[in-house]
Amino acid sequence: MLQKLEKFKNIYTKVIVAICAIICIVILLVDVFQVLSRYVINAGFVFAEDVSVFGMLWMMALGISIGTINHEHLLINIIDSIVSAKGKRIVMFIVDIVLILAGIMMVWVGVLSANANKGFVQSMLGIDEFHRYMPVIVGGALTVIAAIECVVEQILRWKFEKKEVTK
């Protein structure tokens, strides 16, 4: 089962990182095109800022779940020197539970915000503000999935270690 979780984690990470890389390349190309067009034809394009903002929102939302599933999120480093290895695992387990709750809150707040801003248009392209909150909803859901994977993985590791000790 641990091997299946590891395979899931690898595929999940590769897919999300690939999506983020594509978004980053699109942002880079659009911004370079925008800067060059200002200097060459002395005119900018209205879509450049919207593409950059939406791209950054999506990269942030997707990146949260990658940090979660790979345990690369912010932790207090002093815990490493104070707490034992078993204590660190317990802290990580608690952090993963908190991340599940935080992901659920992200989805909830994202849905509330999206619905509250439905019908408002502030972008130059005329995109409904509802869509600006979609990355929060998707990022929250992906964070929940990633944190659940981490919790299940830790439980399975504890069971495996317990079986190894009893043998």
C-alpha positions, 0 to 999 in steps of 0.5 A: 500500500505504501508503494501505491501511495508513493506512486500516487505522490510522484504522479500527483507531483509531476502533473501539478509541477508540469501544469505550473511550469506551463503556466509560468512559461505562458506568463513569461511569454505574455509579459515579454511580448507585452514589454516588447510591444510597448517599445516596438509599436508603442502600445500595450495589450490589455490582456497581459495583466489579466493573464499574469494575475490569473496565472500567478493565482493558479500557480499559488493554489497548485503550489500549496498542494505540492508543498503539502504532499511533499512536506515542504511547508513551513515548520518551525526548525527549532522543533528539530532540535527539541523534539525526538524523532517520534515527537516530530512524526506526531507534530507532522501528523498534527500539521497534516490534520490542520492542513486538511482543515485549512484546505476545507476552509479554503474551499469554503471561503473560496466558494463564499467569495466566488458567489459574493463576487459573481456578476462583477467585472473588473478585468480588462477582458471582461472576466467575471470576478467569480473566476478569480476565486476558482484557484482558491477552491481548487487549491483548497481541494487539492490541499485536502487531497494531499494532506489526506495522502500524508495522513494515510501514509503516516498511519501506514508507516506507523503500522508497518513499524509496529509490525517490524518491532513485534517480529 
